[in-house]
Amino acid sequence: MKCVRTCLWLASTLILAAPRGAQEPVSLGPSAVTVGGAVSPTRSAAVAANLISMRNPARITLNSVTYPRNAGVAPGSIPPTFFGMHMHADTYSGRNPWPAVPFGTLRMWDTRTQWMQMNRAPGLFDFSQLDKVLSMAAAHNVTDILFTLAGTPDWAATVRGDTSCRYPANGPGFCQPPEDLNPDGSGPDRHWKEFVAAVAKHAAGRIKYWEVWNEPSDPRQWKGTFAQLARMTRDASTIIKDIDPGALITTPTPVSDAYSFMSKFLKAGGASAVDVITFHGYGGNGQPPERVLNKISAIREAAAESGISSRPIWDTEGSWGRNVNVPDPDEQAAFLARFYLVQQSAGIARFWWYSWNEPLWGTLWDASGIRPAGVAYEQVYHWLVGARSGGPCSREDSVWSCGLTREPNYRAIAVWDASQTCSAGECTTSRYIVPPGFVGYRDLAGQTGAVTPGSPIRIGAKPILLENQ
């Protein structure tokens, strides 16, 4: 019997209860400062000015502490590498600018560097796009790279000409296993091994982390067996670590059926080959961000059953998904902040947002500029990086709180009411009593203000950070 105590706790945690207090829409006037309120058009200039002022200074003052932008963080605190990013290929072509917000690590996906794009014929490799992406990242001081090994070339596919794979633009066959690898995992696996060896040698010293396959829980992205996937992971691990002993190998990364997929992969022989356990944190249309805790619990359960529960867990891709799922800009900002806060509090070591500038999915920037969720992203980055986690977020009714500390005496809690909503520039709120010791707040637009311990404030779907100084 799997998942008893953990799942019971999560079930009680994730069923959103009725709001505490009456819901009240809040409209913001030109000079209003409302805790947890909406981003109104009258505030857009102030938000933009605040973001620009924070974006590129050599030193940043945060929570009364001034530190260099690229400074390291104290051991045990949240590092910049918790914040990962995806960029659409238009960034690498120069049609879109490099992100102005900070992030610590890059995942190479949507970069036109899949197996079938770099190995179009047996023994023929073209790494020009790979070099372009890596050079551009290095020029922006991003050297912490996760590369995803995926996408079988049609010439190497078990079933050639397969046009049923999820993304037709990738060409036929990319979801197929290699033709020289049997369903039980036996066979030479020569095609895969030659590709892995070629790319690992070419990128030695520039890529630190290697992820084996993207979303193979989706049958339109992987049509092979667990035995084949485990064999490919073992082969990749052996080859890459022979070239770079310090490299880390991740599991294949499921997007659905997290427990079932990970359990089957690990038991098929994958557990011995991986250093990191990965998943994709998408929750489905309109699901609240806190639901990602269910997926994390499932991944942990599978890891524990295979004896690798001590290995780090990374969410290598996630967001609210398609923008049509969460169309309201304030709801998008709320989702992003809560998604980061609960994953950090649950011990996820790294999370790559998808995507900075993909036009349809989790968009933080478009041709009109940075969106409210992009502003929220930068605020949450500064809330978390360099702070120490207070452990799992707690929940009382529909109100969530996540603790943070900094040396020597700084304390903060991020709070929100998950039952509240935003629409058309207005957000509903509920009554919340400021806990003892907290005297100020920060919101997702970068505004600050004073609060009084023991006094009521209004909170909504968008987290605010209460501070003791």
Phi, psi and omega in degrees: 000122183257151171061083178251283182299314184298313184289326176297318178296317181292323179299317179291333182280325193262350175281112186286123184274177178295153183293152174273107181093167183288148175280136179226123174291141181241119174257135183261125174277180185301328183243010184286146172234106182247125181296121179074017183279188182270165174268105181269158179304329182291344180261358189299320181294319180294320178298315180297318180296320179296317181296315180299321182293334181268345199290312192232022180291156177290330178228149183237135173257121182219129178054040178067012178244128177256131181213154176297147182303320184261017182292154174286173180241159183295146177306136180090350178266171185284121184272163175302333181290351171297332183262103177254162184219149166249145171234144174294155182302337179297336175294316185283341176274349181092359180286333175241149179285159173296146181304137177275342180278154180282147169205157188257343185208150184240136171257129180274091175215147191064026182250005182060042179232031175283165182309310185292341180272339182251353184221070189282350177209155181305127176076001182250118184237137177234106183255020182295320179290320176303312180297323180297314180295314181295321179293320179294318177298314180298323179296338177256020176063030174251106182241001180264101193239133169253122179252133181260117178274108183196162172095084182293130174296148182301325181294338181256000188282147176301315176246108182279150179076015181289113180260011183268000178295159193298319187249095184303331181296340178284350183092170184285152167086355189290343178268001181275150170287160177296148185292338183261026178229118184284158181303332179275006179090358178275172180112168186288331182054036187292318183302311181296313183296323179293320178295311182301316180298318182294314183287325179293320177293318182294323185259012182305131180086348181250336176243128184261331190230137186233120182254128183264101173079146181255119173050053179288355172289344176272115184296349176265002172244348176206121181247015178266192182258168174293324179297320177295317182294320178294319178297316179297323178292317178296316179298315180298317180298314181299314183293311185294319183285338172291326178279318182222094184300338180273358181291153176245139181249131179258165171293161161303154194245104180283152174248343179218167179049051191302312182294310184299312181298309186293322179298314181294320179295312182296319181286341177281359179116007181279337188299323185287347188257353191245148177256339186222142177257132186233156175206169173249129193273007178304143184246356182104165186303120172072008180285143179293150184298333181296342180295344178300337178298329176297317181293319178299317178299319180295317179297317180297321180296316179296319179296318180297320180295334179262006175076022180235036184292344181278352183280145182296154179242129178241139168263103188271359174192131177183161175180195173285356180089220179298140181299331179293341177291324181225079189283337185283130183301322178290322176295324177296315178299318179297315180301310183303310183298315181293324179297316177293316185296315183288326179291318177299317183292335180274003175091012175292125188280330180212148178214124179258115179288141175236107011207160179301311188224018172294126191291340186246346189233117172054036191291125176257340180217140171220189187298338178277351179122193181289136182270165180307324178293328176292322174298314179299320179304312183293324177297314182295323175306312182285333173298319193264316188296126182091349177271164173255137180289142175271012181093190184304139174299147178254163183218132172235116190054239181259005182263126181254149174216140181229124184271148177220150175223158170219152177283144003268328189225019184277134174227146178209156170224134171270128183230147174201163177247108185290349179274351182273163184221166175230147177199131173052042176084006178235140178234134173284156182221168173226166183278136181220134180267124181294126180293161179302140173096347183262129189236353181214169178217159169232144177245181186284354174262000180090005178281151178232161178191176181262148171228162182244123179305136179083355181259156180278146167229171177254130177237156182223207183290336183268120181301147167240158179251112174273136186232153180267005179205000000 
